[in-house]
Amino acid sequence: MPAPNRRTEWPRDRLTSITLQQLRAFQVVADATNFTKAARRLQTSQSALSRSIRQLETGVGAQLFSRSTRSVELTPEGEELLRICGPITVSLMHGIDGFGHFVAGRAGRLSVAAIVSYASVLLPGLLAAFVRDRPQVEIRVEDGWASNVLDDLDRGGSEVAITADDVDLERYEILPLALERFYAIAQRSHPWEARNEILWKDFADQQMVSARFGTSVRSIVDRHLTQSGVSIEDHIQVSNMGTLGGLVREGFGVSALPAMEFAGYRIDDVVKVPIQGATRTVGLITLRGRSLSPVARTFCELAPALVASMPLPDGVSAV
């Protein structure tokens, strides 16, 4: 009685000796049907290529090529390996190439949070300049008040934020991008219309239309007024700077705004006078101790120079 057939299993541990370089060499030799041509394509020596193919054949436990003096042909085992590994190596090479772009900061997702005025005035041009040579970068923008922007940064929704520099320096790192002048605004025909400059103490006897707490405008204005010894009572407090501008235009009071708020909210037809020595620094903010993605690191490295090369609104200058 004949002995039953015993199926010989291919030892899977051989896979550990197979490298991407060997598979790539195998594909090129199969395509070129000639070791000399294949070595030229791979920019290697023929002996090194032959050694790589022998190592692959040892690894898979099969002869992959039938060799002649002028050319090589795939064996049945070689044809099957080419069918299997062709899509795999193409996909892997594509993935490695994409990973290289990611590590170089030329691909990936850039998440930026910004206060509304910066998001509408400064950020579009900055992002356009950044992605011009990085079309594979995906952009996410979160806009809101300063408190919302920092909350988004804290939660990890954004990696970087663009807001005013009045933040906790122990918690955040700041990279200055630009400097904005502060302006006093009032209704047309207000006595300030004849002034070339306003002092913070000039707000002492005025009705005030104020930004709500939690905005960078409110915190900066309150700090300057306190330093000048001025105590005011809000006549009206609003969340939106466009609303603030409209109320000032109709005579409900005076206010103080930095330069980009005028462009961001299209505030016009009001008296607009510079406040002596008053500025707001536009900062690129990151959370201390948090590792940034390559694309976010690249954005932080390039942002100051990109802002310096951009046209900026009146009252705004690069730093």
C-alpha positions as CSV (number, residue, x, y, z in Angstrom):
1,M,0.0,0.0,0.0
2,P,1.6,3.3,-1.1
3,A,2.5,5.9,1.6
4,P,0.1,8.9,1.8
5,N,1.4,12.2,0.2
6,R,2.8,14.5,2.8
7,R,2.5,18.2,1.9
8,T,5.7,20.2,2.4
9,E,5.0,23.6,3.9
10,W,7.0,26.6,2.9
11,P,8.9,27.9,5.9
12,R,7.4,31.3,6.7
13,D,10.4,32.4,8.7
14,R,12.2,33.0,5.4
15,L,10.1,36.2,5.0
16,T,12.3,37.9,7.6
17,S,15.3,37.7,5.3
18,I,13.5,39.3,2.3
19,T,14.1,43.0,1.9
20,L,12.4,45.8,-0.1
21,Q,15.7,46.4,-1.9
22,Q,15.8,42.8,-3.1
23,L,12.2,42.9,-4.3
24,R,12.8,46.1,-6.1
25,A,15.9,44.6,-7.8
26,F,13.9,41.6,-8.8
27,Q,11.2,43.7,-10.4
28,V,13.7,45.8,-12.4
29,V,15.6,42.6,-13.7
30,A,12.3,41.1,-14.6
31,D,11.4,44.2,-16.6
32,A,14.8,44.7,-18.2
33,T,15.4,40.9,-18.9
34,N,19.1,41.8,-18.6
35,F,21.3,42.2,-15.6
36,T,23.5,44.9,-17.2
37,K,20.5,47.1,-18.1
38,A,18.9,46.5,-14.7
39,A,22.1,47.5,-12.9
40,R,22.3,50.7,-14.9
41,R,18.7,51.6,-14.0
42,L,19.3,50.9,-10.3
43,Q,22.6,52.8,-10.4
44,T,24.5,49.8,-8.9
45,S,27.1,47.3,-10.0
46,Q,26.1,44.2,-11.8
47,S,27.9,42.1,-9.1
48,A,25.9,43.8,-6.4
49,L,22.7,43.2,-8.3
50,S,23.5,39.6,-8.9
51,R,24.2,39.1,-5.2
52,S,20.9,40.7,-4.2
53,I,19.0,38.4,-6.6
54,R,20.8,35.3,-5.2
55,Q,19.9,36.4,-1.6
56,L,16.3,36.8,-2.7
57,E,16.3,33.3,-4.3
58,T,17.7,31.9,-1.1
59,G,15.1,33.7,0.9
60,V,12.2,32.4,-1.1
61,G,13.7,29.0,-1.6
62,A,13.3,29.0,-5.4
63,Q,15.1,29.9,-8.6
64,L,13.4,33.0,-10.0
65,F,15.3,33.5,-13.3
66,S,16.6,31.2,-16.1
67,R,19.8,32.8,-17.2
68,S,21.5,32.9,-20.6
69,T,24.5,34.8,-21.9
70,R,22.4,37.7,-23.2
71,S,19.2,37.7,-21.2
72,V,17.2,36.3,-18.3
73,E,13.7,34.9,-18.2
74,L,11.4,34.5,-15.3
75,T,10.8,30.9,-14.1
76,P,7.2,29.9,-13.1
77,E,8.2,30.7,-9.5
78,G,9.5,34.1,-10.6
79,E,6.3,34.9,-12.5
80,E,4.2,34.1,-9.5
81,L,6.4,36.2,-7.2
82,L,6.2,39.1,-9.6
83,R,2.4,38.8,-9.7
84,I,2.3,38.9,-5.9
85,C,5.0,41.4,-5.0
86,G,4.4,43.9,-7.9
87,P,1.5,45.7,-6.3
88,I,2.9,45.4,-2.9
89,T,6.2,47.1,-3.7
90,V,4.6,49.8,-5.8
91,S,2.2,50.6,-2.9
92,L,5.0,50.4,-0.3
93,M,7.3,52.7,-2.4
94,H,4.5,55.1,-2.8
95,G,3.9,55.1,0.9
96,I,7.5,55.6,1.8
97,D,7.7,58.5,-0.7
98,G,4.6,60.0,1.0
99,F,6.2,59.5,4.4
100,G,9.3,61.3,3.2
101,H,7.1,64.3,2.2
102,F,5.4,64.1,5.6
103,V,8.7,64.1,7.6
104,A,10.0,67.0,5.4
105,G,6.9,69.0,6.3
106,R,5.6,69.0,2.7
107,A,2.5,66.9,3.5
108,G,0.2,66.2,6.3
109,R,-2.5,68.2,8.1
110,L,-1.9,71.7,9.4
111,S,-4.5,72.7,12.0
112,V,-4.5,76.4,12.8
113,A,-6.8,78.3,15.2
114,A,-7.0,82.1,14.9
115,I,-9.0,85.0,16.2
116,V,-11.6,86.2,13.7
117,S,-9.8,89.3,12.5
118,Y,-6.5,87.4,11.9
119,A,-8.4,84.5,10.3
120,S,-10.0,86.8,7.8
121,V,-7.1,89.3,7.1
122,L,-3.8,87.8,7.8
123,L,-4.2,84.0,7.7
124,P,-5.5,83.5,4.1
125,G,-2.4,85.1,2.6
126,L,-0.1,83.4,5.0
127,L,-1.6,79.9,4.3
128,A,-1.6,80.6,0.5
129,A,2.1,81.4,0.6
130,F,2.8,78.3,2.7
131,V,1.0,75.8,0.6
132,R,2.1,77.2,-2.7
133,D,5.0,74.8,-2.8
134,R,3.3,72.2,-0.6
135,P,0.1,71.2,-2.5
136,Q,-0.2,68.0,-0.4
137,V,-0.7,69.9,2.8
138,E,-4.3,69.7,4.1
139,I,-5.5,72.8,6.0
140,R,-7.9,73.0,9.0
141,V,-8.8,76.5,10.3
142,E,-10.7,77.2,13.5
143,D,-11.7,80.8,14.1
144,G,-13.2,82.5,17.2
145,W,-12.6,84.7,20.1
146,A,-9.2,84.5,21.8
147,S,-10.5,82.3,24.6
148,N,-12.0,79.9,22.1
149,V,-8.8,79.8,20.1
150,L,-6.7,78.9,23.2
151,D,-9.2,76.3,24.2
152,D,-9.0,74.6,20.8
153,L,-5.2,74.7,21.1
154,D,-5.3,73.2,24.6
155,R,-7.6,70.4,23.5
156,G,-5.3,69.5,20.7
157,G,-7.8,70.5,18.0
158,S,-5.1,72.8,16.6
159,E,-1.4,72.6,16.8
160,V,-0.8,76.3,16.4
161,A,-2.8,79.4,17.1
162,I,-2.6,83.0,15.8
163,T,-3.8,85.4,18.4
164,A,-2.6,88.4,20.5
165,D,0.4,87.9,22.7
166,D,-1.5,88.5,26.0
167,V,-1.3,84.9,27.0
168,D,0.2,82.8,29.9
169,L,3.9,82.7,29.0
170,E,4.5,79.7,31.3
171,R,1.9,77.7,29.4
172,Y,2.5,78.9,25.8
173,E,5.4,79.8,23.5
174,I,5.0,82.9,21.4
175,L,6.6,83.6,18.0
176,P,5.9,87.3,17.1
177,L,4.7,87.8,13.5
178,A,3.4,91.4,13.3
179,L,2.6,94.5,15.3
180,E,-0.7,96.4,15.1
181,R,-1.4,100.0,16.1
182,F,-4.4,100.7,18.4
183,Y,-6.9,103.3,17.4
184,A,-9.5,105.3,19.2
185,I,-12.8,105.3,17.3
186,A,-15.8,107.6,17.6
187,Q,-18.8,108.9,15.7
188,R,-18.2,111.4,13.0
189,S,-18.3,115.0,14.4
190,H,-17.0,113.8,17.7
191,P,-14.3,116.2,19.1
192,W,-11.7,113.5,18.6
193,E,-12.1,114.1,14.9
194,A,-9.7,117.1,15.2
195,R,-7.1,115.2,17.1
196,N,-3.9,113.6,15.6
197,E,-3.4,111.3,18.6
198,I,-5.3,110.1,21.6
199,L,-4.1,109.2,25.1
200,W,-5.7,106.4,27.2
201,K,-6.6,109.0,29.8
202,D,-8.8,110.7,27.2
203,F,-11.3,107.8,27.6
204,A,-11.9,108.8,31.3
205,D,-14.9,111.0,30.6
206,Q,-16.4,109.0,27.6
207,Q,-19.2,106.5,27.3
208,M,-17.6,103.3,26.2
209,V,-18.7,100.6,23.8
210,S,-16.6,97.6,24.9
211,A,-15.6,94.2,23.6
212,R,-16.8,91.3,25.8
213,F,-14.5,89.6,28.3
214,G,-12.6,86.7,26.7
215,T,-11.5,88.7,23.7
216,S,-8.0,89.8,23.2
217,V,-9.2,93.4,22.5
218,R,-10.9,93.6,25.9
219,S,-7.9,92.3,27.9
220,I,-5.5,94.6,26.2
221,V,-7.7,97.7,26.5
222,D,-8.4,97.0,30.1
223,R,-4.7,96.6,30.9
224,H,-3.8,99.9,29.2
225,L,-6.7,101.8,30.9
226,T,-5.7,100.4,34.3
227,Q,-2.1,101.3,33.8
228,S,-3.2,104.9,32.9
229,G,-5.3,105.1,36.0
230,V,-8.6,105.2,34.0
231,S,-11.7,103.5,35.4
232,I,-14.6,103.2,33.0
233,E,-18.1,101.8,33.1
234,D,-19.2,99.9,30.0
235,H,-22.2,101.7,28.3
236,I,-22.6,98.7,26.0
237,Q,-20.7,95.4,25.8
238,V,-20.7,93.3,22.7
239,S,-19.1,90.1,21.3
240,N,-18.7,91.0,17.7
241,M,-16.3,93.8,16.6
242,G,-18.5,94.6,13.6
243,T,-21.4,95.3,16.0
244,L,-19.1,97.4,18.1
245,G,-18.1,99.5,15.1
246,G,-21.8,99.9,14.1
247,L,-22.7,101.1,17.6
248,V,-19.9,103.6,17.6
249,R,-20.9,104.8,14.2
250,E,-24.4,105.6,15.5
251,G,-23.1,107.5,18.5
252,F,-23.6,105.0,21.4
253,G,-20.0,105.7,22.6
254,V,-16.3,105.5,21.8
255,S,-14.0,102.5,21.7
256,A,-10.5,101.3,21.0
257,L,-9.6,98.7,18.3
258,P,-6.3,97.4,16.8
259,A,-5.7,97.8,13.1
260,M,-6.7,94.4,11.7
261,E,-10.2,94.6,13.3
262,F,-11.1,97.4,10.8
263,A,-10.3,95.3,7.8
264,G,-11.6,92.1,9.3
265,Y,-15.0,93.6,10.2
266,R,-15.1,96.3,7.6
267,I,-15.4,99.1,10.1
268,D,-15.5,102.4,8.4
269,D,-17.2,105.8,8.4
270,V,-16.0,106.5,12.0
271,V,-13.4,108.8,13.5
272,K,-10.2,106.8,13.7
273,V,-7.3,108.3,15.7
274,P,-4.0,106.5,16.7
275,I,-3.6,105.9,20.5
276,Q,-0.2,107.0,21.7
277,G,2.2,104.1,22.1
278,A,-0.6,101.5,22.0
279,T,0.1,98.3,20.0
280,R,-1.0,94.7,19.8
281,T,1.5,91.9,18.9
282,V,0.3,89.2,16.6
283,G,1.7,86.0,17.9
284,L,2.1,82.4,16.6
285,I,1.2,80.4,19.7
286,T,2.1,76.8,20.6
287,L,1.6,74.8,23.8
288,R,4.8,74.3,25.7
289,G,6.0,70.7,25.9
290,R,3.8,69.5,23.0
291,S,5.6,67.9,20.0
292,L,4.5,69.5,16.7
293,S,4.0,67.6,13.5
294,P,6.6,68.2,10.8
295,V,4.3,70.4,8.8
296,A,3.4,72.5,11.9
297,R,7.1,72.9,12.7
298,T,7.8,74.0,9.1
299,F,4.9,76.4,9.3
300,C,6.3,78.0,12.5
301,E,9.8,78.2,11.0
302,L,8.6,80.0,7.8
303,A,5.7,82.1,9.0
304,P,7.7,85.2,10.1
305,A,9.4,85.5,6.7
306,L,6.2,84.8,4.9
307,V,4.4,87.6,6.8
308,A,7.3,90.0,6.1
309,S,6.8,89.4,2.4
310,M,3.1,90.0,2.4
311,P,1.1,93.2,1.8
312,L,-0.3,94.2,5.2
313,P,-3.2,96.6,6.2
314,D,-2.5,100.1,7.3
315,G,-1.3,100.1,10.9
316,V,0.2,96.7,10.7
317,S,3.9,95.9,10.3
318,A,6.0,92.7,10.3
319,V,8.4,92.2,13.2
